[in-house]
Amino acid sequence: MKSLFFTLLLVLLTFSGFAQKIAVKDNLITVDKQPYAHIEAGEIYLINHSNLFYIKSLQNKPLFVVKEMGLNDPTAGFLSYLQFIFLDSKLVVEVPNGIPLRFMTAARQVYAARLLKNGELDPQAV
């Protein structure tokens, strides 16, 4: 669990890498025009920043949920973070987030975390 958290945190903070072209069309995430995963929007609430996206394998098997969460801290103001909720293991990982979660940003976050391999959840990454 610690390795997953630190991996997600490192990847989300750096966002560097090798400029792969990530696109979302018809709920399919593609990386360099190759299918990567399916993404489906759940509830999207623009007022309280609690967007929800379901990530599925290339065979449409539900893998995990990316949920944007936020809270108002009296001293720091509004804080935003992401919850990655893995459906099989019920593992929940939270990472800081500074940008609103939409289809493209969710797709980029999922790819940057390197959680998928050959269209399935990589057990070593989790």
Phi and psi in radians as a Rosetta constraint file:
Dihedral C 1 N 2 CA 2 C 2 CIRCULARHARMONIC -1.107 0.35
Dihedral N 2 CA 2 C 2 N 3 CIRCULARHARMONIC -0.709 0.35
Dihedral C 2 N 3 CA 3 C 3 CIRCULARHARMONIC -1.133 0.35
Dihedral N 3 CA 3 C 3 N 4 CIRCULARHARMONIC -0.661 0.35
Dihedral C 3 N 4 CA 4 C 4 CIRCULARHARMONIC -1.134 0.35
Dihedral N 4 CA 4 C 4 N 5 CIRCULARHARMONIC -0.794 0.35
Dihedral C 4 N 5 CA 5 C 5 CIRCULARHARMONIC -1.050 0.35
Dihedral N 5 CA 5 C 5 N 6 CIRCULARHARMONIC -0.850 0.35
Dihedral C 5 N 6 CA 6 C 6 CIRCULARHARMONIC -1.192 0.35
Dihedral N 6 CA 6 C 6 N 7 CIRCULARHARMONIC -0.599 0.35
Dihedral C 6 N 7 CA 7 C 7 CIRCULARHARMONIC -1.113 0.35
Dihedral N 7 CA 7 C 7 N 8 CIRCULARHARMONIC -0.848 0.35
Dihedral C 7 N 8 CA 8 C 8 CIRCULARHARMONIC -1.066 0.35
Dihedral N 8 CA 8 C 8 N 9 CIRCULARHARMONIC -0.774 0.35
Dihedral C 8 N 9 CA 9 C 9 CIRCULARHARMONIC -1.087 0.35
Dihedral N 9 CA 9 C 9 N 10 CIRCULARHARMONIC -0.808 0.35
Dihedral C 9 N 10 CA 10 C 10 CIRCULARHARMONIC -1.081 0.35
Dihedral N 10 CA 10 C 10 N 11 CIRCULARHARMONIC -0.816 0.35
Dihedral C 10 N 11 CA 11 C 11 CIRCULARHARMONIC -1.153 0.35
Dihedral N 11 CA 11 C 11 N 12 CIRCULARHARMONIC -0.737 0.35
Dihedral C 11 N 12 CA 12 C 12 CIRCULARHARMONIC -1.183 0.35
Dihedral N 12 CA 12 C 12 N 13 CIRCULARHARMONIC -0.576 0.35
Dihedral C 12 N 13 CA 13 C 13 CIRCULARHARMONIC -1.373 0.35
Dihedral N 13 CA 13 C 13 N 14 CIRCULARHARMONIC -0.593 0.35
Dihedral C 13 N 14 CA 14 C 14 CIRCULARHARMONIC -1.464 0.35
Dihedral N 14 CA 14 C 14 N 15 CIRCULARHARMONIC -0.786 0.35
Dihedral C 14 N 15 CA 15 C 15 CIRCULARHARMONIC 0.840 0.35
Dihedral N 15 CA 15 C 15 N 16 CIRCULARHARMONIC 0.260 0.35
Dihedral C 15 N 16 CA 16 C 16 CIRCULARHARMONIC -1.469 0.35
Dihedral N 16 CA 16 C 16 N 17 CIRCULARHARMONIC -3.016 0.35
Dihedral C 16 N 17 CA 17 C 17 CIRCULARHARMONIC 2.400 0.35
Dihedral N 17 CA 17 C 17 N 18 CIRCULARHARMONIC -2.668 0.35
Dihedral C 17 N 18 CA 18 C 18 CIRCULARHARMONIC -1.925 0.35
Dihedral N 18 CA 18 C 18 N 19 CIRCULARHARMONIC 1.002 0.35
Dihedral C 18 N 19 CA 19 C 19 CIRCULARHARMONIC 0.343 0.35
Dihedral N 19 CA 19 C 19 N 20 CIRCULARHARMONIC 0.974 0.35
Dihedral C 19 N 20 CA 20 C 20 CIRCULARHARMONIC -1.221 0.35
Dihedral N 20 CA 20 C 20 N 21 CIRCULARHARMONIC 2.585 0.35
Dihedral C 20 N 21 CA 21 C 21 CIRCULARHARMONIC -1.544 0.35
Dihedral N 21 CA 21 C 21 N 22 CIRCULARHARMONIC 1.931 0.35
Dihedral C 21 N 22 CA 22 C 22 CIRCULARHARMONIC -1.811 0.35
Dihedral N 22 CA 22 C 22 N 23 CIRCULARHARMONIC 2.287 0.35
Dihedral C 22 N 23 CA 23 C 23 CIRCULARHARMONIC -2.405 0.35
Dihedral N 23 CA 23 C 23 N 24 CIRCULARHARMONIC 2.706 0.35
Dihedral C 23 N 24 CA 24 C 24 CIRCULARHARMONIC -2.227 0.35
Dihedral N 24 CA 24 C 24 N 25 CIRCULARHARMONIC 2.128 0.35
Dihedral C 24 N 25 CA 25 C 25 CIRCULARHARMONIC -2.527 0.35
Dihedral N 25 CA 25 C 25 N 26 CIRCULARHARMONIC 2.267 0.35
Dihedral C 25 N 26 CA 26 C 26 CIRCULARHARMONIC 0.925 0.35
Dihedral N 26 CA 26 C 26 N 27 CIRCULARHARMONIC 0.769 0.35
Dihedral C 26 N 27 CA 27 C 27 CIRCULARHARMONIC 1.099 0.35
Dihedral N 27 CA 27 C 27 N 28 CIRCULARHARMONIC 0.344 0.35
Dihedral C 27 N 28 CA 28 C 28 CIRCULARHARMONIC -1.993 0.35
Dihedral N 28 CA 28 C 28 N 29 CIRCULARHARMONIC 2.169 0.35
Dihedral C 28 N 29 CA 29 C 29 CIRCULARHARMONIC -1.495 0.35
Dihedral N 29 CA 29 C 29 N 30 CIRCULARHARMONIC 2.224 0.35
Dihedral C 29 N 30 CA 30 C 30 CIRCULARHARMONIC -2.105 0.35
Dihedral N 30 CA 30 C 30 N 31 CIRCULARHARMONIC 2.535 0.35
Dihedral C 30 N 31 CA 31 C 31 CIRCULARHARMONIC -2.146 0.35
Dihedral N 31 CA 31 C 31 N 32 CIRCULARHARMONIC 2.074 0.35
Dihedral C 31 N 32 CA 32 C 32 CIRCULARHARMONIC 0.905 0.35
Dihedral N 32 CA 32 C 32 N 33 CIRCULARHARMONIC 0.751 0.35
Dihedral C 32 N 33 CA 33 C 33 CIRCULARHARMONIC 1.179 0.35
Dihedral N 33 CA 33 C 33 N 34 CIRCULARHARMONIC 0.201 0.35
Dihedral C 33 N 34 CA 34 C 34 CIRCULARHARMONIC -1.831 0.35
Dihedral N 34 CA 34 C 34 N 35 CIRCULARHARMONIC 2.341 0.35
Dihedral C 34 N 35 CA 35 C 35 CIRCULARHARMONIC -1.019 0.35
Dihedral N 35 CA 35 C 35 N 36 CIRCULARHARMONIC 2.379 0.35
Dihedral C 35 N 36 CA 36 C 36 CIRCULARHARMONIC -2.074 0.35
Dihedral N 36 CA 36 C 36 N 37 CIRCULARHARMONIC -0.854 0.35
Dihedral C 36 N 37 CA 37 C 37 CIRCULARHARMONIC -2.939 0.35
Dihedral N 37 CA 37 C 37 N 38 CIRCULARHARMONIC 2.924 0.35
Dihedral C 37 N 38 CA 38 C 38 CIRCULARHARMONIC -1.745 0.35
Dihedral N 38 CA 38 C 38 N 39 CIRCULARHARMONIC 2.549 0.35
Dihedral C 38 N 39 CA 39 C 39 CIRCULARHARMONIC -2.299 0.35
Dihedral N 39 CA 39 C 39 N 40 CIRCULARHARMONIC 2.411 0.35
Dihedral C 39 N 40 CA 40 C 40 CIRCULARHARMONIC -2.392 0.35
Dihedral N 40 CA 40 C 40 N 41 CIRCULARHARMONIC 2.297 0.35
Dihedral C 40 N 41 CA 41 C 41 CIRCULARHARMONIC -1.339 0.35
Dihedral N 41 CA 41 C 41 N 42 CIRCULARHARMONIC 2.383 0.35
Dihedral C 41 N 42 CA 42 C 42 CIRCULARHARMONIC -1.722 0.35
Dihedral N 42 CA 42 C 42 N 43 CIRCULARHARMONIC -2.423 0.35
Dihedral C 42 N 43 CA 43 C 43 CIRCULARHARMONIC -1.223 0.35
Dihedral N 43 CA 43 C 43 N 44 CIRCULARHARMONIC 2.358 0.35
Dihedral C 43 N 44 CA 44 C 44 CIRCULARHARMONIC -2.183 0.35
Dihedral N 44 CA 44 C 44 N 45 CIRCULARHARMONIC 2.029 0.35
Dihedral C 44 N 45 CA 45 C 45 CIRCULARHARMONIC -2.058 0.35
Dihedral N 45 CA 45 C 45 N 46 CIRCULARHARMONIC 1.886 0.35
Dihedral C 45 N 46 CA 46 C 46 CIRCULARHARMONIC -1.263 0.35
Dihedral N 46 CA 46 C 46 N 47 CIRCULARHARMONIC -0.404 0.35
Dihedral C 46 N 47 CA 47 C 47 CIRCULARHARMONIC -1.311 0.35
Dihedral N 47 CA 47 C 47 N 48 CIRCULARHARMONIC -0.849 0.35
Dihedral C 47 N 48 CA 48 C 48 CIRCULARHARMONIC -1.849 0.35
Dihedral N 48 CA 48 C 48 N 49 CIRCULARHARMONIC 0.238 0.35
Dihedral C 48 N 49 CA 49 C 49 CIRCULARHARMONIC 0.968 0.35
Dihedral N 49 CA 49 C 49 N 50 CIRCULARHARMONIC 0.811 0.35
Dihedral C 49 N 50 CA 50 C 50 CIRCULARHARMONIC -2.083 0.35
Dihedral N 50 CA 50 C 50 N 51 CIRCULARHARMONIC 1.075 0.35
Dihedral C 50 N 51 CA 51 C 51 CIRCULARHARMONIC -1.285 0.35
Dihedral N 51 CA 51 C 51 N 52 CIRCULARHARMONIC 2.676 0.35
Dihedral C 51 N 52 CA 52 C 52 CIRCULARHARMONIC -2.447 0.35
Dihedral N 52 CA 52 C 52 N 53 CIRCULARHARMONIC 2.276 0.35
Dihedral C 52 N 53 CA 53 C 53 CIRCULARHARMONIC -2.277 0.35
Dihedral N 53 CA 53 C 53 N 54 CIRCULARHARMONIC 2.350 0.35
Dihedral C 53 N 54 CA 54 C 54 CIRCULARHARMONIC -1.675 0.35
Dihedral N 54 CA 54 C 54 N 55 CIRCULARHARMONIC 2.249 0.35
Dihedral C 54 N 55 CA 55 C 55 CIRCULARHARMONIC -1.854 0.35
Dihedral N 55 CA 55 C 55 N 56 CIRCULARHARMONIC 2.234 0.35
Dihedral C 55 N 56 CA 56 C 56 CIRCULARHARMONIC -2.171 0.35
Dihedral N 56 CA 56 C 56 N 57 CIRCULARHARMONIC 2.735 0.35
Dihedral C 56 N 57 CA 57 C 57 CIRCULARHARMONIC -1.205 0.35
Dihedral N 57 CA 57 C 57 N 58 CIRCULARHARMONIC 3.050 0.35
Dihedral C 57 N 58 CA 58 C 58 CIRCULARHARMONIC -1.151 0.35
Dihedral N 58 CA 58 C 58 N 59 CIRCULARHARMONIC -0.328 0.35
Dihedral C 58 N 59 CA 59 C 59 CIRCULARHARMONIC -1.646 0.35
Dihedral N 59 CA 59 C 59 N 60 CIRCULARHARMONIC 0.227 0.35
Dihedral C 59 N 60 CA 60 C 60 CIRCULARHARMONIC 1.164 0.35
Dihedral N 60 CA 60 C 60 N 61 CIRCULARHARMONIC 0.444 0.35
Dihedral C 60 N 61 CA 61 C 61 CIRCULARHARMONIC -1.478 0.35
Dihedral N 61 CA 61 C 61 N 62 CIRCULARHARMONIC 2.173 0.35
Dihedral C 61 N 62 CA 62 C 62 CIRCULARHARMONIC -1.069 0.35
Dihedral N 62 CA 62 C 62 N 63 CIRCULARHARMONIC 2.259 0.35
Dihedral C 62 N 63 CA 63 C 63 CIRCULARHARMONIC -1.924 0.35
Dihedral N 63 CA 63 C 63 N 64 CIRCULARHARMONIC -0.952 0.35
Dihedral C 63 N 64 CA 64 C 64 CIRCULARHARMONIC -2.748 0.35
Dihedral N 64 CA 64 C 64 N 65 CIRCULARHARMONIC 2.971 0.35
Dihedral C 64 N 65 CA 65 C 65 CIRCULARHARMONIC -2.091 0.35
Dihedral N 65 CA 65 C 65 N 66 CIRCULARHARMONIC 2.409 0.35
Dihedral C 65 N 66 CA 66 C 66 CIRCULARHARMONIC -1.921 0.35
Dihedral N 66 CA 66 C 66 N 67 CIRCULARHARMONIC 2.075 0.35
Dihedral C 66 N 67 CA 67 C 67 CIRCULARHARMONIC -2.158 0.35
Dihedral N 67 CA 67 C 67 N 68 CIRCULARHARMONIC 2.225 0.35
Dihedral C 67 N 68 CA 68 C 68 CIRCULARHARMONIC -1.505 0.35
Dihedral N 68 CA 68 C 68 N 69 CIRCULARHARMONIC 2.257 0.35
Dihedral C 68 N 69 CA 69 C 69 CIRCULARHARMONIC -2.162 0.35
Dihedral N 69 CA 69 C 69 N 70 CIRCULARHARMONIC 2.752 0.35
Dihedral C 69 N 70 CA 70 C 70 CIRCULARHARMONIC -2.673 0.35
Dihedral N 70 CA 70 C 70 N 71 CIRCULARHARMONIC 2.741 0.35
Dihedral C 70 N 71 CA 71 C 71 CIRCULARHARMONIC -2.597 0.35
Dihedral N 71 CA 71 C 71 N 72 CIRCULARHARMONIC 2.658 0.35
Dihedral C 71 N 72 CA 72 C 72 CIRCULARHARMONIC -1.689 0.35
Dihedral N 72 CA 72 C 72 N 73 CIRCULARHARMONIC 2.026 0.35
Dihedral C 72 N 73 CA 73 C 73 CIRCULARHARMONIC -1.746 0.35
Dihedral N 73 CA 73 C 73 N 74 CIRCULARHARMONIC 2.194 0.35
Dihedral C 73 N 74 CA 74 C 74 CIRCULARHARMONIC -1.019 0.35
Dihedral N 74 CA 74 C 74 N 75 CIRCULARHARMONIC -0.532 0.35
Dihedral C 74 N 75 CA 75 C 75 CIRCULARHARMONIC -1.613 0.35
Dihedral N 75 CA 75 C 75 N 76 CIRCULARHARMONIC -0.649 0.35
Dihedral C 75 N 76 CA 76 C 76 CIRCULARHARMONIC -1.737 0.35
Dihedral N 76 CA 76 C 76 N 77 CIRCULARHARMONIC -0.200 0.35
Dihedral C 76 N 77 CA 77 C 77 CIRCULARHARMONIC 1.528 0.35
Dihedral N 77 CA 77 C 77 N 78 CIRCULARHARMONIC -2.690 0.35
Dihedral C 77 N 78 CA 78 C 78 CIRCULARHARMONIC -1.370 0.35
Dihedral N 78 CA 78 C 78 N 79 CIRCULARHARMONIC 2.238 0.35
Dihedral C 78 N 79 CA 79 C 79 CIRCULARHARMONIC -2.008 0.35
Dihedral N 79 CA 79 C 79 N 80 CIRCULARHARMONIC 2.343 0.35
Dihedral C 79 N 80 CA 80 C 80 CIRCULARHARMONIC -2.041 0.35
Dihedral N 80 CA 80 C 80 N 81 CIRCULARHARMONIC 2.430 0.35
Dihedral C 80 N 81 CA 81 C 81 CIRCULARHARMONIC -2.578 0.35
Dihedral N 81 CA 81 C 81 N 82 CIRCULARHARMONIC 2.857 0.35
Dihedral C 81 N 82 CA 82 C 82 CIRCULARHARMONIC -1.928 0.35
Dihedral N 82 CA 82 C 82 N 83 CIRCULARHARMONIC 2.474 0.35
Dihedral C 82 N 83 CA 83 C 83 CIRCULARHARMONIC -1.918 0.35
Dihedral N 83 CA 83 C 83 N 84 CIRCULARHARMONIC 2.212 0.35
Dihedral C 83 N 84 CA 84 C 84 CIRCULARHARMONIC -1.769 0.35
Dihedral N 84 CA 84 C 84 N 85 CIRCULARHARMONIC 2.013 0.35
Dihedral C 84 N 85 CA 85 C 85 CIRCULARHARMONIC -1.948 0.35
Dihedral N 85 CA 85 C 85 N 86 CIRCULARHARMONIC 1.923 0.35
Dihedral C 85 N 86 CA 86 C 86 CIRCULARHARMONIC -1.505 0.35
Dihedral N 86 CA 86 C 86 N 87 CIRCULARHARMONIC 2.135 0.35
Dihedral C 86 N 87 CA 87 C 87 CIRCULARHARMONIC -1.238 0.35
Dihedral N 87 CA 87 C 87 N 88 CIRCULARHARMONIC -0.669 0.35
Dihedral C 87 N 88 CA 88 C 88 CIRCULARHARMONIC -1.264 0.35
Dihedral N 88 CA 88 C 88 N 89 CIRCULARHARMONIC -0.811 0.35
Dihedral C 88 N 89 CA 89 C 89 CIRCULARHARMONIC -1.611 0.35
Dihedral N 89 CA 89 C 89 N 90 CIRCULARHARMONIC -0.189 0.35
Dihedral C 89 N 90 CA 90 C 90 CIRCULARHARMONIC 1.099 0.35
Dihedral N 90 CA 90 C 90 N 91 CIRCULARHARMONIC 0.311 0.35
Dihedral C 90 N 91 CA 91 C 91 CIRCULARHARMONIC -1.286 0.35
Dihedral N 91 CA 91 C 91 N 92 CIRCULARHARMONIC 2.384 0.35
Dihedral C 91 N 92 CA 92 C 92 CIRCULARHARMONIC -2.115 0.35
Dihedral N 92 CA 92 C 92 N 93 CIRCULARHARMONIC 2.204 0.35
Dihedral C 92 N 93 CA 93 C 93 CIRCULARHARMONIC -2.124 0.35
Dihedral N 93 CA 93 C 93 N 94 CIRCULARHARMONIC 2.311 0.35
Dihedral C 93 N 94 CA 94 C 94 CIRCULARHARMONIC -2.006 0.35
Dihedral N 94 CA 94 C 94 N 95 CIRCULARHARMONIC 2.351 0.35
Dihedral C 94 N 95 CA 95 C 95 CIRCULARHARMONIC -2.342 0.35
Dihedral N 95 CA 95 C 95 N 96 CIRCULARHARMONIC 2.611 0.35
Dihedral C 95 N 96 CA 96 C 96 CIRCULARHARMONIC -1.144 0.35
Dihedral N 96 CA 96 C 96 N 97 CIRCULARHARMONIC 2.652 0.35
Dihedral C 96 N 97 CA 97 C 97 CIRCULARHARMONIC -2.516 0.35
Dihedral N 97 CA 97 C 97 N 98 CIRCULARHARMONIC 2.354 0.35
Dihedral C 97 N 98 CA 98 C 98 CIRCULARHARMONIC -1.980 0.35
Dihedral N 98 CA 98 C 98 N 99 CIRCULARHARMONIC -0.100 0.35
Dihedral C 98 N 99 CA 99 C 99 CIRCULARHARMONIC -2.151 0.35
Dihedral N 99 CA 99 C 99 N 100 CIRCULARHARMONIC 2.619 0.35
Dihedral C 99 N 100 CA 100 C 100 CIRCULARHARMONIC -1.070 0.35
Dihedral N 100 CA 100 C 100 N 101 CIRCULARHARMONIC 2.457 0.35
Dihedral C 100 N 101 CA 101 C 101 CIRCULARHARMONIC -1.532 0.35
Dihedral N 101 CA 101 C 101 N 102 CIRCULARHARMONIC 2.042 0.35
Dihedral C 101 N 102 CA 102 C 102 CIRCULARHARMONIC -2.265 0.35
Dihedral N 102 CA 102 C 102 N 103 CIRCULARHARMONIC -3.117 0.35
Dihedral C 102 N 103 CA 103 C 103 CIRCULARHARMONIC -0.924 0.35
Dihedral N 103 CA 103 C 103 N 104 CIRCULARHARMONIC -0.907 0.35
Dihedral C 103 N 104 CA 104 C 104 CIRCULARHARMONIC -1.189 0.35
Dihedral N 104 CA 104 C 104 N 105 CIRCULARHARMONIC -0.738 0.35
Dihedral C 104 N 105 CA 105 C 105 CIRCULARHARMONIC -1.176 0.35
Dihedral N 105 CA 105 C 105 N 106 CIRCULARHARMONIC -0.626 0.35
Dihedral C 105 N 106 CA 106 C 106 CIRCULARHARMONIC -1.120 0.35
Dihedral N 106 CA 106 C 106 N 107 CIRCULARHARMONIC -0.755 0.35
Dihedral C 106 N 107 CA 107 C 107 CIRCULARHARMONIC -1.083 0.35
Dihedral N 107 CA 107 C 107 N 108 CIRCULARHARMONIC -0.739 0.35
Dihedral C 107 N 108 CA 108 C 108 CIRCULARHARMONIC -1.144 0.35
Dihedral N 108 CA 108 C 108 N 109 CIRCULARHARMONIC -0.713 0.35
Dihedral C 108 N 109 CA 109 C 109 CIRCULARHARMONIC -1.096 0.35
Dihedral N 109 CA 109 C 109 N 110 CIRCULARHARMONIC -0.768 0.35
Dihedral C 109 N 110 CA 110 C 110 CIRCULARHARMONIC -1.122 0.35
Dihedral N 110 CA 110 C 110 N 111 CIRCULARHARMONIC -0.772 0.35
Dihedral C 110 N 111 CA 111 C 111 CIRCULARHARMONIC -1.177 0.35
Dihedral N 111 CA 111 C 111 N 112 CIRCULARHARMONIC -0.737 0.35
Dihedral C 111 N 112 CA 112 C 112 CIRCULARHARMONIC -1.097 0.35
Dihedral N 112 CA 112 C 112 N 113 CIRCULARHARMONIC -0.548 0.35
Dihedral C 112 N 113 CA 113 C 113 CIRCULARHARMONIC -1.314 0.35
Dihedral N 113 CA 113 C 113 N 114 CIRCULARHARMONIC -0.231 0.35
Dihedral C 113 N 114 CA 114 C 114 CIRCULARHARMONIC 0.947 0.35
Dihedral N 114 CA 114 C 114 N 115 CIRCULARHARMONIC 0.759 0.35
Dihedral C 114 N 115 CA 115 C 115 CIRCULARHARMONIC -1.480 0.35
Dihedral N 115 CA 115 C 115 N 116 CIRCULARHARMONIC -0.285 0.35
Dihedral C 115 N 116 CA 116 C 116 CIRCULARHARMONIC -1.960 0.35
Dihedral N 116 CA 116 C 116 N 117 CIRCULARHARMONIC 2.534 0.35
Dihedral C 116 N 117 CA 117 C 117 CIRCULARHARMONIC -2.464 0.35
Dihedral N 117 CA 117 C 117 N 118 CIRCULARHARMONIC 2.165 0.35
Dihedral C 117 N 118 CA 118 C 118 CIRCULARHARMONIC 0.965 0.35
Dihedral N 118 CA 118 C 118 N 119 CIRCULARHARMONIC 0.666 0.35
Dihedral C 118 N 119 CA 119 C 119 CIRCULARHARMONIC 1.371 0.35
Dihedral N 119 CA 119 C 119 N 120 CIRCULARHARMONIC 0.083 0.35
Dihedral C 119 N 120 CA 120 C 120 CIRCULARHARMONIC -2.210 0.35
Dihedral N 120 CA 120 C 120 N 121 CIRCULARHARMONIC 2.836 0.35
Dihedral C 120 N 121 CA 121 C 121 CIRCULARHARMONIC -1.157 0.35
Dihedral N 121 CA 121 C 121 N 122 CIRCULARHARMONIC 2.237 0.35
Dihedral C 121 N 122 CA 122 C 122 CIRCULARHARMONIC -1.429 0.35
Dihedral N 122 CA 122 C 122 N 123 CIRCULARHARMONIC 1.988 0.35
Dihedral C 122 N 123 CA 123 C 123 CIRCULARHARMONIC -1.084 0.35
Dihedral N 123 CA 123 C 123 N 124 CIRCULARHARMONIC -0.497 0.35
Dihedral C 123 N 124 CA 124 C 124 CIRCULARHARMONIC -1.279 0.35
Dihedral N 124 CA 124 C 124 N 125 CIRCULARHARMONIC -0.469 0.35
Dihedral C 124 N 125 CA 125 C 125 CIRCULARHARMONIC -1.360 0.35
Dihedral N 125 CA 125 C 125 N 126 CIRCULARHARMONIC -0.451 0.35
